[in-house]
Amino acid sequence: MKHQKQSSKVGHNRQRIFAIIAVVLLLIFVFVYVISNQPMWGERAAVEKPADKPEAAVFDIEGQLTFYDVAGEAITTIYIEIADDEYSRERGMMYRHYIPDTVGMLFIFPDEARRWFWMHNTPSSLDIFYSDAAREITRIIQNTEPYSDESMPSGDPAKYVIEVQAGFAARYQIKQGDRFSFQQFP
């Protein structure tokens, strides 16, 4: 009888040891899984940006804009998306990885005032044209730095701002003092 009691005790101890080992192995598995899916210390976690969504990069073509030199000769014409409300002006060219040379964005403000633009969440380098109410280009900022939070002021008051692919001003030799006209599609 004593031998049977010891045997039962040994079996019970074995079950307890196997249970403890199983729990320890499970905890190790969970720990390794969690650690392997976390960034290493000092690394930034990858964050899904709206830029990764195709709809964020699509241009809504709403009109045409033509640049003119000081003599009144047409330089080039592009298709434009128009940002004429607070939301679209705030969003601007954010999240756009590809900007065709034939497309740009025209920002229309309700008044003429000093403006400041930045490149926050904007992965593409741009040329930015500030223009007064008479549609004369008063300042050009070329080859902006993507994702920069540096403020780029208009200097003089501006009612319009045009953003196009970086290098556009140089390619078409658009200068301060040149003008533009635009038409919105119905």
C-alpha positions in Angstrom: 0.0 0.0 0.0 2.9 2.3 0.8 4.4 1.6 -2.5 1.1 2.5 -4.3 0.9 5.8 -2.4 4.4 6.8 -3.4 3.8 5.8 -7.0 0.6 8.0 -7.0 2.6 10.9 -5.4 5.3 10.6 -8.0 2.8 10.6 -10.9 1.1 13.7 -9.4 4.5 15.4 -9.1 5.3 14.6 -12.7 2.0 16.1 -13.9 2.7 19.2 -11.9 6.3 19.5 -13.4 4.9 18.9 -17.0 2.2 21.6 -16.3 4.9 24.1 -15.1 7.1 23.3 -18.1 4.2 23.8 -20.5 3.3 27.2 -18.9 7.0 28.3 -19.0 7.2 27.3 -22.7 4.0 29.1 -23.5 5.2 32.3 -21.7 8.6 32.1 -23.6 6.6 31.7 -26.9 4.4 34.7 -26.2 7.5 36.8 -25.1 9.4 35.9 -28.3 6.3 36.6 -30.4 5.7 40.0 -28.8 9.4 41.0 -29.0 9.8 40.0 -32.6 6.9 42.2 -33.7 8.2 45.3 -31.9 10.8 47.7 -33.2 14.3 47.5 -31.7 15.1 50.0 -29.1 15.9 53.4 -30.7 14.1 52.4 -34.0 10.9 54.0 -35.0 7.9 51.9 -35.5 6.6 51.7 -39.1 3.3 53.6 -39.2 0.9 53.2 -42.1 0.5 56.6 -43.6 -2.5 57.7 -45.6 0.0 58.1 -48.5 0.1 54.3 -48.8 -3.6 54.5 -49.8 -4.0 55.0 -53.6 -6.9 57.4 -53.2 -4.6 59.8 -51.3 -2.4 60.2 -54.4 -5.1 60.8 -57.0 -5.5 64.3 -58.4 -9.0 65.7 -58.9 -8.6 67.7 -62.1 -10.9 70.7 -61.8 -9.5 73.2 -64.2 -6.6 74.5 -66.3 -3.9 77.1 -65.5 -1.7 78.9 -68.0 1.5 80.8 -67.1 2.4 84.0 -69.0 5.6 85.8 -69.2 5.8 89.6 -68.6 5.2 90.3 -72.3 1.9 88.3 -72.1 3.1 85.3 -74.1 1.9 81.9 -72.9 4.6 79.8 -71.3 2.8 76.5 -70.5 -0.5 75.2 -69.4 -1.2 72.6 -66.7 -4.2 70.9 -65.3 -5.1 71.8 -61.7 -6.8 70.6 -58.6 -8.3 73.5 -56.8 -8.0 74.0 -53.1 -10.5 76.6 -52.2 -11.8 75.5 -48.8 -10.1 75.1 -45.5 -9.9 71.3 -45.6 -8.4 71.1 -49.2 -6.0 74.0 -48.5 -4.8 72.2 -45.3 -4.3 68.9 -47.1 -2.7 70.4 -50.2 -0.2 68.0 -51.8 0.3 65.9 -48.7 0.7 62.2 -49.3 1.3 62.5 -53.1 4.3 60.5 -54.1 4.1 61.2 -57.8 3.2 64.5 -59.4 3.1 64.6 -63.2 4.7 67.6 -64.9 1.3 68.5 -66.4 -0.5 68.7 -63.1 -0.5 71.1 -60.2 -2.6 72.5 -57.4 -4.0 76.0 -57.2 -4.8 77.3 -53.7 -7.4 80.1 -53.6 -7.8 82.1 -50.5 -10.7 84.4 -49.7 -8.4 87.4 -49.1 -4.9 88.7 -49.9 -2.7 88.2 -46.8 0.8 86.9 -45.9 0.9 83.1 -46.3 3.1 80.4 -44.9 3.4 76.9 -46.4 5.3 73.9 -45.3 6.0 70.3 -46.5 4.6 68.4 -43.6 3.5 64.9 -44.8 4.5 65.8 -48.4 6.8 63.2 -49.8 7.5 65.0 -53.1 9.7 68.0 -53.6 7.7 71.0 -55.0 8.1 74.4 -56.5 5.7 76.9 -54.8 4.5 80.1 -56.5 2.9 82.9 -54.4 0.7 85.3 -56.3 -1.2 88.5 -55.5 -4.8 89.2 -56.3 -3.8 90.4 -59.8 -2.4 86.9 -60.4 1.2 88.2 -60.6 3.8 85.8 -59.2 5.4 87.6 -56.3 7.7 84.8 -54.9 8.9 81.4 -56.1 10.3 78.8 -53.7 12.0 76.1 -55.7 12.9 72.5 -54.9 11.3 72.3 -51.4 12.5 69.7 -48.9 10.0 66.8 -48.6 8.5 66.3 -45.1 10.0 69.5 -43.8 8.2 71.4 -41.1 10.1 74.6 -42.0 7.8 77.5 -42.7 8.1 79.1 -46.2 6.6 82.5 -46.1 5.1 84.4 -49.1 6.8 87.6 -48.1 4.3 89.9 -49.8 0.5 89.3 -49.3 -0.8 86.5 -51.5 -4.3 85.5 -52.6 -3.2 82.5 -54.7 -0.5 79.8 -54.3 0.4 77.3 -57.0 2.3 74.0 -56.2 3.9 71.9 -58.9 6.6 69.3 -59.3 10.1 70.5 -58.2 12.1 71.9 -61.1 9.0 73.1 -62.9 10.0 76.8 -62.6 13.5 76.2 -64.0 12.2 73.9 -66.8 9.8 76.5 -68.0 11.8 79.6 -67.0 8.9 81.0 -64.9 10.1 84.0 -62.9 8.8 86.5 -60.4 6.7 89.1 -62.2 5.2 86.5 -64.6 1.4 86.0 -64.4 -1.2 83.2 -64.8 -4.8 82.8 -65.6 -7.0 79.8 -64.8 -10.4 78.4 -65.7 -12.4 76.0 -63.6 -14.1 73.2 -65.4 -17.9 73.0 -65.1 
